Amino acid sequence: MMTVLARKQGAALVIRDRALGIFTDKGFTPVDFKVELAMKLASRLKYTPVLPAQEMEEPELLRFLTE
């Protein structure tokens, strides 16, 4: 289960197993940032915040990213 914080076409900023990272169709890549800094960077990279944050399984998240 992953918590989706922000998304853009093909990628999402997520929390999985208490680790922050970027999720794409290639999988999960952890990042070493605090959530607040990651959200600021996501905003600069044109990610759209997901409010409220949504919990999703991997197959559901992959479908969500292609919408």
trRosetta pair geometry for C-beta under 8 A, 3 or more apart (Angstrom, degrees):
i j d omega theta_ij theta_ji phi_ij phi_ji
1 16 7.7 169 91 -129 42 76
1 55 5.6 4 -178 -174 109 104
1 56 7.3 152 -153 77 64 24
1 57 6.2 -46 -98 -85 59 63
2 14 4.4 2 176 -177 120 134
2 15 6.7 155 -162 73 68 45
2 16 4.5 -31 -106 -83 91 95
2 23 6.6 41 -173 -50 166 156
2 28 7.8 -162 -98 -95 137 128
2 55 7.1 159 81 -151 37 56
2 56 5.8 -29 64 66 87 75
2 57 7.6 122 17 -118 84 17
2 58 7.1 84 -3 -74 122 61
2 61 6.0 7 59 -62 130 151
3 14 6.2 146 73 -161 48 73
3 15 4.4 -6 54 52 106 99
3 16 7.7 -171 22 -67 67 50
3 53 5.1 31 177 155 100 124
3 54 7.2 161 -153 81 56 32
3 55 5.5 -30 -95 -93 68 69
4 7 6.3 2 -178 -51 119 109
4 12 5.2 -44 -137 179 101 136
4 13 7.5 103 -162 73 58 54
4 14 5.4 -34 -99 -100 53 90
4 50 4.9 14 118 48 99 162
4 53 6.2 174 75 -163 51 74
4 54 4.9 -10 47 60 107 85
4 55 7.7 -173 8 -84 79 18
4 56 5.9 20 -22 14 117 118
4 61 6.6 169 -69 -121 123 107
4 64 7.3 -79 -81 115 168 156
5 12 7.7 135 45 171 61 86
5 13 4.7 -59 66 100 104 100
5 14 6.6 178 8 -96 85 31
5 15 6.8 75 -33 -17 113 91
5 35 7.2 -158 -114 -156 163 103
5 38 7.7 65 90 111 152 117
5 39 6.6 -98 153 -91 129 96
5 42 7.4 170 109 -3 106 174
5 49 7.0 -48 158 -143 65 71
5 50 6.2 165 162 42 13 98
5 53 5.4 -18 -96 -114 57 112
6 12 6.8 168 89 -157 47 63
6 13 4.3 22 51 34 92 117
6 39 6.6 142 -28 -126 136 72
6 42 4.4 100 82 161 159 149
6 43 7.8 -104 -131 -60 158 59
6 47 3.9 68 148 142 121 124
6 48 6.2 167 -161 78 79 35
6 49 5.0 -45 -100 -102 91 44
6 50 6.0 -164 -90 -2 28 82
7 11 6.9 168 -152 94 62 50
7 12 4.3 -21 -102 -105 86 86
7 13 7.3 -138 -68 18 44 70
7 47 6.2 146 68 -162 11 90
7 48 5.8 -28 66 57 68 87
7 50 5.9 55 -3 -49 101 113
7 64 7.1 -99 -116 135 164 106
7 65 6.4 -142 -158 -106 123 75
8 11 5.7 2 60 60 83 90
8 12 7.9 176 24 -82 51 48
8 45 7.3 -120 -9 124 151 91
8 46 5.9 78 -104 109 144 82
8 47 4.8 -103 -31 -109 104 58
8 48 6.3 127 -81 3 67 81
9 65 7.3 103 -164 178 33 76
10 24 6.0 22 157 -140 81 93
10 25 6.7 -54 -156 -13 85 102
10 65 5.6 88 -111 165 19 114
10 66 7.6 54 -83 -86 61 56
11 22 5.9 -12 -169 -173 110 103
11 23 6.9 151 -157 78 57 49
11 24 4.9 -24 -100 -87 79 90
11 47 7.6 -84 98 -104 100 106
11 65 6.8 103 -13 -143 15 128
12 22 7.2 151 77 -158 40 56
12 23 4.8 -17 61 58 93 99
12 24 7.9 169 20 -73 66 47
12 47 7.9 117 -132 -147 41 120
12 50 7.8 12 -148 -21 110 136
12 61 6.5 -109 29 -170 154 111
12 64 7.5 33 -63 100 145 116
12 65 6.0 -111 -32 -87 107 110
13 20 7.4 -2 -178 -170 88 92
13 21 7.8 179 -152 97 53 29
13 22 6.3 -34 -99 -101 56 64
13 23 8.0 176 -89 16 9 81
13 38 6.0 152 -159 153 134 115
13 39 7.3 160 119 -90 161 57
13 42 5.0 -58 -33 -92 150 142
13 47 6.1 48 -11 -175 116 163
14 20 7.6 165 91 -151 40 50
14 21 6.1 -25 67 70 81 73
14 22 7.5 114 22 -128 83 17
14 23 4.7 17 11 -10 134 122
14 28 7.2 -83 70 -123 125 104
14 61 7.4 9 -86 -140 148 149
15 18 6.9 3 178 -121 103 19
15 19 7.0 157 -156 74 62 32
15 20 5.6 -31 -99 -94 75 60
15 21 7.8 123 -106 22 30 70
15 35 7.6 -15 -73 -99 120 116
16 19 5.9 -30 71 61 67 85
16 21 6.4 -45 27 37 104 116
16 23 7.5 100 -29 -68 131 121
16 28 5.7 -57 36 -135 153 154
19 30 5.0 -43 161 -119 126 116
20 30 7.0 93 79 -153 50 72
20 31 5.7 -61 110 61 94 89
20 33 6.3 -90 98 66 143 77
20 34 7.9 117 1 -160 160 15
20 35 6.0 -164 -92 -84 141 71
20 38 5.7 -143 170 -39 142 166
21 28 5.1 71 107 -178 145 88
21 29 5.4 176 -171 85 111 42
21 30 4.2 -72 -86 -102 119 38
21 31 5.4 150 -113 2 51 78
22 28 7.6 155 80 -153 42 50
22 29 5.0 -12 59 60 90 99
22 31 6.3 68 -16 -33 89 119
23 27 7.2 -83 -142 152 68 27
23 28 5.1 -20 -100 -98 82 71
23 29 7.7 180 -81 20 35 68
23 61 6.2 -13 125 148 147 142
23 65 7.8 -137 109 -61 96 143
24 27 7.1 -3 62 42 70 33
24 29 7.6 9 12 1 99 109
24 65 7.6 161 -137 -175 47 164
25 62 6.3 84 -108 -133 76 102
25 65 7.3 -155 -56 92 83 144
31 38 6.4 124 93 -106 137 120
33 37 4.6 -125 -175 86 110 113
33 38 4.3 137 100 -60 131 91
33 41 7.1 -70 -148 11 171 139
34 37 5.0 84 59 13 82 103
34 38 6.9 -153 90 -8 38 92
35 38 5.5 -60 -145 40 31 114
35 39 6.3 32 157 -22 67 104
36 39 6.0 -54 -150 32 28 109
36 40 6.8 28 151 -17 61 104
37 40 5.7 -53 -152 35 36 112
37 41 6.4 32 152 -15 67 106
38 41 5.7 -55 -147 40 33 110
38 42 6.1 38 152 -24 66 106
39 42 5.4 -49 -142 35 32 116
39 43 6.5 40 154 -24 62 101
39 49 7.3 37 -152 -100 105 106
40 43 5.7 -51 -154 30 31 114
40 44 6.8 28 150 -14 63 104
41 44 5.7 -56 -151 38 36 110
41 45 6.2 22 153 -9 68 111
42 45 5.8 -65 -145 47 31 104
42 47 3.7 -51 178 44 93 139
42 49 7.7 108 112 -78 128 70
43 46 7.9 45 178 -69 30 20
43 47 6.6 -72 -69 53 29 85
43 49 7.7 -1 -84 -48 89 98
50 53 5.8 82 95 -117 98 45
50 54 5.6 -81 153 7 132 98
56 60 4.4 -137 -166 94 103 116
56 61 4.4 132 113 -62 132 86
56 64 6.4 -61 -128 -9 168 146
57 60 5.0 85 56 14 76 108
57 61 7.0 -145 92 -9 34 93
58 61 5.6 -58 -143 36 30 112
58 62 6.5 33 159 -22 65 102
59 62 5.7 -51 -150 31 33 113
59 63 6.8 32 153 -15 63 103
60 63 5.8 -56 -155 37 34 110
60 64 6.3 38 147 -23 66 108
61 64 5.3 -52 -145 35 35 118
61 65 6.4 35 156 -21 66 104
62 65 5.9 -54 -149 33 30 110
62 66 6.9 21 155 -14 61 107
63 66 6.1 -65 -154 37 32 106
63 67 7.1 45 150 -36 64 98
64 67 6.0 -46 -161 10 35 116
